[in-house]
Every structure is written in structure tokens, then in C-alpha cells.
């Protein structure tokens, strides 16, 4: 797999992890929050690993059904996408 794709997934997952952590901090300290649609969007565009890891580590958004289902679903989608991408490139 090319380096740009790996770099993309690394950056988007780090960003998702950090954003979930910042949102947890803001929630505890009653500051302005990061919108849920932004957090979900980060998972949907490839940050599922970072989002899921931060949900577990920070115990953030774990009660919300949309996050409990949506983040793992986004992760599964991207794993399938990567498997497909690798398969297509190996068949050439």
C-alpha cells in the first residue's frame, strides 16, 4: 500500500483520538464542545481506530447508541475498503 494512504490513516486517526479527548476534557470542565457530527465525521472518513480507542480510554460517548454502533461500523467499512484496495492492487 502506498505511503500516502498510510500517512492519511495515521493522521486522521490521531486527529480523531485527540478530538475525542479534547471533547471529553471540555465536557468535564463545562466548556464549549466539539459537535457530535464532527466527531462522527472523523470516524466516517477513516478515523475509526482513533475514535474507538479514545472512546475506550476516555470513556467518552460510550452511552450514546449512535457512537456505539456508528464508530465500529465506520471502522469495519474502512477495513473492508482497505482489504479491497490491497486485493485490487495485488491482482494487477
C-alpha atoms as one frame of an Amber mdcrd trajectory, in Angstrom:
protein
   0.000   0.000   0.000   1.341   3.425  -0.827   2.802   5.688   1.827   0.288
   8.478   1.279  -2.597   6.200   2.226  -0.845   5.008   5.388   0.000   8.599
   6.283  -3.627   9.635   5.728  -4.948   6.905   8.034  -2.320   7.691  10.660
  -3.147  11.419  10.657  -6.931  11.046  10.602  -6.842   8.520  13.446  -4.559
  10.714  15.545  -6.871  13.660  14.875  -9.948  11.639  15.858  -8.258  10.413
  19.041  -7.209  13.931  20.040 -10.613  15.460  19.222 -12.473  12.883  21.305
 -10.034  13.506  24.170 -10.434  17.270  23.920 -14.217  16.912  23.839 -14.115
  14.773  26.994 -11.982  17.411  28.717 -14.387  20.144  27.618 -17.384  18.133
  28.816 -15.892  17.713  32.288 -14.974  21.378  32.559 -18.168  22.798  31.054
 -16.525  24.419  28.046 -17.845  24.762  24.512 -17.911  21.262  22.984 -16.917
  19.760  19.676 -20.157  18.960  17.798 -21.105  15.284  17.670 -21.380  15.428
  13.891 -17.708  16.438  13.701 -16.668  13.528  15.917 -18.736  11.099  13.856
 -17.432  12.562  10.607 -13.864  11.921  11.744 -14.729   8.260  12.268 -16.526
   8.064   8.924 -13.624   9.471   6.917 -11.192   6.918   8.283 -10.578   7.750
  11.932 -12.452   4.773  13.342  -9.472   3.286  15.153  -8.595   6.565  16.863
 -12.235   7.280  17.706 -12.831   3.805  19.123  -9.584   3.878  21.104 -10.423
   7.244  22.637 -13.966   6.105  23.440 -12.454   3.240  25.434  -9.583   5.161
  27.037 -11.512   8.338  27.927 -14.880   6.594  28.462 -16.389   9.202  26.164
 -19.586   8.828  24.121 -19.878   5.200  25.236 -23.524   5.553  26.289 -24.675
   7.079  23.016 -26.074   4.402  20.730 -25.107   6.326  17.602 -21.455   6.258
  18.660 -21.544   2.681  19.991 -22.789   1.478  16.612 -21.554   4.160  14.222
 -17.872   4.217  15.136 -17.345   0.420  14.915 -19.404   0.367  11.687 -17.168
   3.068  10.196 -14.103   1.092  11.264 -15.425  -2.112   9.677 -16.237  -0.203
   6.486 -12.689   1.158   6.230 -11.129  -2.232   6.964 -13.215  -3.705   4.130
 -12.199  -0.818   1.897  -8.519  -1.404   2.649  -8.833  -5.144   2.048 -10.499
  -4.409  -1.289  -7.785  -1.880  -2.172  -4.996  -4.345  -1.379  -6.745  -7.139
  -3.299  -7.227  -4.944  -6.373  -3.573  -3.901  -6.323  -2.285  -7.459  -5.839
  -4.362  -8.784  -8.741  -2.666  -6.495 -11.242
